[in-house]
Amino acid sequence: LRHDFVAGLVLTTMLVPVGIAYAVASGVPGIYGLYATIIPLLAYALFGPSRILVLGPDSSLAAVILAVVLPLSGGDPQRAIALAGMMAIVSGAVCVLAGIARLGFVTELLSKPIRYGYMNGIALTVLISQLPKLFGISIDGGGPVRDVTQLITAVLHGKVNWVAFAVGASTLAAILLLKRFHRVPGLLLAVVGATVAVGVLGLDQDAAVKVLGPLPQGLPSFKLPWIGLADLGQVVIGGCAVAMVAFADTSVLSRTYAARTRTRVDPNQEMIGLGVANLAGGLFQGFPISSSSSRTPVAEAAGAQTQLTGVVGAVAVALLLVLAPDLLQHLPNSALAAVVIASACGLFEFNDLRRIFRIQRWEFWLSIGCFAGVALLGVIPGIGLAIVIAVVEFLW
């Protein structure tokens, strides 16, 4: 109990800024990142087989969610959260049904090179999507190539908010520098430092640095995410893509920690646990979630023994929303972009790809093909291409 309680409090210091940052990166207001943290953590604690795996909003899903939400929402935040919530329900239903049908082995069809390829593509897409926020500018969006073009044009025309960039770049540097010190909450210190600096110096007023603003007080309520029939096709495709990426990542991370703790994790039950967590999130104003290669190591390093760690973290986040919702109102958007960029950098995989290039060169080029598909065609078409390549590779 003591270990889990302490680990839960330590975990909370990451759950809050990361949840908000990934929500904004997914195209929904920051508060919904906390909603997508509270209920799914409680649901996974009941149904998930892993002892210490931590679920929540994740950078690997941000690009997939944004690819559906951004064009369909038309800039309406309520419409955006309804679309994202329905994606969570679709992905949750797919995972639960697949788990019941004992299809947990399906992700084994995705070889490492293919998984590395689409994850590298997603990482690049996420990183590029956050650069305009880091520079304090707004662009229309429309894919990595167009985003880079608009960003360069904005920089050349002097539209950059250099104060916002200084805040974001300093936050990013602090996160990356402190990352090597595992016992130091570098992400928390960096985000708190940026928030205090903006609040004390009044940068949100004097230098027009965009900030999070006050969060609504209270807990998420049960709400069905209604969407139009015209949007249903894209949401279903996006939800299925989320289910594939989320379970592929979760199954790998779950097996890794199961080996460390010398326990066995049933992949079918893992799929059900992930699915129930997504269903719960979608029904309580959340959006699609997955496991996290950043939050789980924090919980482990803090001494987590059971899923009670996640429960403590969920309760702590809930108390923040009830008792102190204005605590983060001066949190700058450029600092949130820095959090997502730092996480996206961790998604890239190069070392193992170099080994694959030396040993099995044709698999390396399959990986490059998947990467190019995601980066050039878009996240969802790119993942579809990765699935086609996986099936061809399996049959070959």
C-alpha positions in Angstrom: 0.0 0.0 0.0 2.8 2.5 1.0 4.7 1.8 -2.3 1.6 2.2 -4.5 0.4 5.3 -2.7 3.8 7.1 -3.1 4.1 5.9 -6.7 0.6 7.2 -7.5 1.5 10.6 -6.2 4.7 10.7 -8.2 2.8 9.5 -11.3 0.3 12.3 -10.9 3.0 14.9 -11.5 3.3 13.5 -15.0 -0.4 12.6 -15.6 -1.5 16.2 -15.5 0.8 18.0 -17.9 1.1 15.1 -20.3 -2.7 14.6 -20.3 -3.3 18.2 -21.1 -0.6 18.4 -23.8 -1.7 15.2 -25.6 -5.3 16.5 -25.6 -4.3 19.7 -27.3 -2.1 17.8 -29.7 -5.2 15.6 -30.5 -7.3 18.6 -31.4 -9.5 18.7 -28.3 -9.4 21.2 -25.3 -6.9 20.4 -22.6 -9.4 19.6 -19.9 -10.5 16.5 -21.8 -7.0 15.0 -21.5 -7.6 14.9 -17.7 -11.0 13.4 -18.3 -9.4 10.7 -20.5 -7.0 10.0 -17.6 -9.3 9.6 -14.7 -11.9 7.1 -15.8 -9.7 4.9 -18.1 -7.2 4.4 -15.2 -10.0 3.1 -13.0 -11.4 0.9 -15.7 -8.1 -0.7 -16.5 -7.4 -1.3 -12.8 -10.5 -3.5 -12.8 -10.1 -5.3 -16.2 -6.4 -5.0 -17.2 -4.1 -8.0 -16.6 -0.8 -6.0 -16.2 0.2 -5.2 -12.7 1.9 -1.8 -13.3 1.0 -0.7 -16.9 -0.3 2.9 -16.9 -2.9 3.9 -19.6 -3.9 7.4 -20.7 -3.6 9.9 -23.6 -0.6 9.0 -25.7 1.5 10.8 -28.3 1.4 7.8 -30.6 -2.4 8.3 -31.0 -2.4 12.1 -31.2 -1.7 12.2 -34.9 -4.4 9.5 -35.6 -7.0 11.3 -33.6 -6.1 14.7 -35.1 -6.3 13.3 -38.6 -10.0 12.6 -38.1 -11.0 15.4 -35.7 -9.4 18.3 -37.4 -11.1 18.1 -40.8 -14.5 17.0 -39.4 -14.9 19.4 -36.5 -14.6 22.6 -38.4 -13.0 24.3 -35.4 -15.9 23.5 -33.0 -14.5 22.2 -29.7 -17.7 20.4 -28.7 -17.9 18.7 -32.1 -14.2 17.8 -31.8 -14.7 16.1 -28.4 -17.8 14.3 -29.7 -15.8 12.9 -32.7 -12.9 11.9 -30.5 -15.2 10.3 -27.9 -16.9 8.2 -30.6 -13.5 7.2 -31.8 -12.7 5.9 -28.3 -15.9 4.0 -28.2 -15.3 2.4 -31.7 -11.7 1.5 -30.8 -12.8 0.1 -27.4 -15.6 -2.0 -28.9 -13.1 -3.4 -31.5 -10.6 -4.3 -28.8 -13.2 -5.9 -26.5 -14.7 -8.0 -29.3 -11.2 -9.0 -30.6 -10.3 -10.0 -27.0 -13.5 -12.1 -26.5 -12.8 -13.8 -29.9 -9.3 -14.5 -28.7 -7.6 -12.6 -31.5 -4.8 -11.2 -29.3 -2.3 -12.9 -31.6 -3.2 -10.6 -34.5 -0.7 -7.9 -33.7 2.1 -10.5 -33.9 1.5 -10.3 -37.7 3.1 -6.8 -37.5 6.8 -7.4 -37.6 9.2 -5.1 -35.9 10.3 -3.3 -39.1 6.7 -2.5 -40.1 5.9 -1.4 -36.5 9.0 0.8 -36.5 8.1 2.2 -39.9 4.6 3.5 -39.1 5.6 4.6 -35.5 8.5 6.6 -37.0 6.0 8.2 -39.4 3.6 9.0 -36.6 6.4 10.5 -34.5 7.5 12.7 -37.4 3.9 13.8 -38.0 3.3 14.6 -34.3 6.6 16.5 -34.1 5.8 18.6 -37.2 2.3 19.3 -36.0 3.6 20.9 -32.7 6.3 23.1 -34.3 3.8 26.0 -35.1 2.6 26.0 -31.5 6.2 26.1 -30.3 6.8 29.1 -32.5 3.6 30.8 -31.3 1.9 30.9 -34.7 -1.3 29.4 -36.2 -1.5 27.5 -39.4 -4.4 25.7 -41.3 -2.8 22.3 -41.2 -3.1 19.6 -43.8 -0.3 17.1 -43.4 3.4 17.2 -42.6 4.5 18.6 -46.0 2.0 21.4 -46.0 2.6 22.2 -42.3 6.3 22.6 -42.9 5.7 24.8 -45.9 3.3 27.1 -43.9 5.7 27.2 -41.0 8.6 28.3 -43.1 6.5 30.9 -44.8 5.3 32.2 -41.4 8.9 32.4 -40.1 10.1 34.3 -43.3 7.2 36.8 -43.0 8.1 37.5 -39.3 4.9 36.0 -37.8 6.8 34.2 -35.0 6.1 35.1 -31.4 9.7 34.9 -30.2 8.7 35.2 -26.5 6.4 32.1 -26.8 9.2 30.3 -28.7 11.7 31.2 -25.9 9.3 29.8 -23.3 8.7 26.6 -25.3 12.3 26.0 -26.3 13.4 26.5 -22.7 10.8 24.0 -21.6 11.9 21.5 -24.2 15.6 21.9 -23.3 14.8 21.5 -19.6 12.8 18.3 -20.3 15.5 16.7 -22.4 18.4 17.7 -20.1 16.6 16.5 -17.0 15.4 13.3 -18.6 18.7 11.4 -17.8 18.1 12.0 -14.1 15.4 9.3 -13.4 14.7 10.4 -9.8 14.2 14.1 -10.8 10.7 15.0 -12.1 12.1 16.9 -15.0 8.9 17.3 -17.0 7.0 18.6 -13.9 9.8 21.1 -13.1 10.0 22.3 -16.7 6.2 22.8 -17.0 5.9 24.5 -13.6 8.8 26.8 -14.4 7.2 27.9 -17.6 3.8 28.4 -16.0 5.3 30.5 -13.1 7.4 32.6 -15.5 4.4 33.4 -17.7 2.1 34.1 -14.7 4.6 36.2 -12.7 5.9 38.2 -15.7 2.5 38.6 -17.3 3.7 37.3 -20.6 0.2 36.2 -21.6 -0.8 39.8 -21.5 2.3 41.8 -22.5 3.8 39.4 -25.1 0.5 37.7 -26.2 1.7 34.3 -25.2 -1.2 31.9 -25.5 -2.0 30.0 -22.3 -4.3 27.1 -21.3 -6.7 29.3 -19.3 -8.8 28.3 -16.3 -10.1 24.7 -16.3 -13.8 24.0 -15.6 -14.3 22.8 -12.1 -15.7 19.3 -11.5 -15.5 15.7 -12.7 -16.4 14.3 -16.1 -20.0 13.2 -16.4 -21.6 10.4 -18.4 -22.3 11.7 -21.9 -23.0 9.9 -25.2 -20.8 11.5 -28.0 -23.4 12.1 -30.7 -22.1 12.5 -34.3 -23.8 12.7 -37.7 -24.1 9.8 -40.0 -22.0 11.6 -42.6 -19.0 11.5 -40.2 -19.5 7.9 -39.0 -17.4 6.3 -41.8 -14.3 8.4 -41.1 -14.7 7.9 -37.3 -15.0 4.1 -37.6 -11.9 3.9 -39.8 -10.1 6.2 -37.4 -11.3 4.2 -34.4 -10.0 0.9 -36.0 -6.7 2.5 -36.7 -6.5 3.7 -33.1 -7.3 0.1 -31.9 -4.5 -1.3 -34.0 -1.8 1.2 -32.9 -3.0 1.2 -29.3 -3.0 -2.6 -28.9 0.3 -3.1 -30.8 2.0 -0.6 -28.4 0.2 -1.9 -25.3 1.0 -5.6 -26.0 4.7 -4.9 -26.5 4.9 -2.8 -23.3 2.8 -5.2 -21.3 5.0 -8.2 -22.3 8.1 -6.2 -21.4 7.0 -5.5 -17.9 5.5 -8.9 -17.4 9.0 -10.3 -18.1 10.5 -7.9 -15.6 8.0 -8.8 -12.9 8.0 -12.5 -13.8 4.3 -12.6 -14.3 2.2 -13.8 -17.3 -0.1 -11.5 -19.2 -2.9 -12.9 -21.3 -2.9 -10.9 -24.6 -6.6 -11.4 -25.0 -7.4 -10.1 -21.6 -5.0 -7.2 -22.3 -7.1 -6.4 -25.4 -10.3 -6.5 -23.3 -8.7 -4.3 -20.6 -7.6 -1.7 -23.2 -11.0 -1.9 -24.8 -13.0 -1.4 -21.6 -10.7 1.6 -20.7 -11.4 3.2 -24.1 -15.1 2.6 -23.8 -15.2 4.1 -20.4 -13.2 7.1 -21.6 -15.5 7.7 -24.6 -18.6 7.6 -22.4 -17.2 10.0 -19.9 -16.0 12.8 -22.2 -12.6 11.3 -22.9 -10.9 10.3 -26.2 -8.8 7.3 -27.3 -6.0 6.2 -24.9 -3.2 3.7 -24.9 -0.3 2.5 -22.8 2.6 4.9 -22.3 6.3 4.2 -22.6 6.9 7.4 -20.5 4.4 7.1 -17.7 4.8 3.4 -16.9 8.6 3.7 -16.3 7.9 6.6 -13.9 5.4 4.4 -12.0 7.9 1.5 -11.9 10.8 3.7 -10.8 8.6 5.2 -8.0 8.0 1.7 -6.6 4.6 0.7 -8.1 3.5 -2.8 -7.3 -0.1 -3.0 -8.4 -2.8 -1.1 -10.3 -3.5 0.7 -7.1 -0.8 3.2 -8.3 -3.1 4.2 -11.2 -6.1 4.4 -8.9 -4.2 6.8 -6.6 -3.1 8.8 -9.7 -6.7 9.0 -11.0 -8.0 10.2 -7.6 -5.3 12.8 -7.3 -6.1 14.2 -10.8 -9.8 14.2 -9.8 -9.1 16.2 -6.6 -7.1 18.7 -8.6 -10.2 19.3 -10.9 -12.5 19.7 -7.8 -10.2 21.7 -5.5 -7.8 23.7 -7.7 -8.9 23.9 -11.3 -7.2 27.3 -11.8 -3.8 26.1 -10.8 -2.6 25.7 -14.4 -4.4 28.6 -16.1 -1.0 30.3 -17.0 0.4 27.2 -18.6 1.7 28.3 -22.0 0.7 26.5 -25.2 4.3 26.5 -26.4 5.3 24.6 -23.2 2.6 22.0 -23.9 4.0 21.7 -27.5 7.4 21.1 -25.9 6.0 18.2 -23.8 4.6 16.6 -26.9 7.7 17.1 -29.0 9.9 15.6 -26.2 7.6 12.6 -26.2 7.5 12.3 -30.0 11.3 12.2 -30.0 11.1 9.1 -27.8 8.9 7.4 -30.4 11.6 7.3 -33.0 13.5 4.0 -33.5 16.8 4.0 -35.3 19.2 1.7 -33.5 17.3 -1.5 -34.2 16.6 -0.4 -37.8 20.4 -0.1 -38.4 20.7 -3.7 -37.2 17.9 -4.8 -39.5 19.5 -3.0 -42.4 22.7 -5.0 -41.9 20.9 -8.4 -41.4 17.8 -8.3 -43.5 17.9 -5.4 -45.9 14.6 -6.0 -47.6 12.7 -5.7 -44.2 14.5 -2.4 -43.7 13.0 -1.1 -47.0 9.6 -2.3 -45.9 10.0 -0.2 -42.8 11.0 2.8 -44.9 7.9 2.2 -47.1 5.6 2.3 -44.1 7.4 5.4 -42.8 7.0 7.2 -46.2 3.3 6.1 -46.4 2.5 7.7 -43.0 4.6 10.8 -43.6 3.4 11.5 -47.1 -0.1 10.0 -47.5 -1.3 10.8 -44.0 -1.6 8.9 -40.8 -4.7 6.8 -41.5 -3.9 5.9 -45.1 -0.3 5.2 -44.0 -1.4 2.8 -41.3 -3.6 1.1 -43.9 -0.6 0.7 -46.2 1.3 -0.8 -43.3 -1.4 -3.4 -42.7 -1.3 -4.3 -46.4 2.5 -4.6 -46.3 2.2 -6.7 -43.1 -0.2 -9.1 -44.8 2.0 -9.4 -47.9 5.0 -10.0 -45.8 3.2 -12.7 -43.7 2.0 -14.5 -46.8 5.4 -14.2 -48.5 
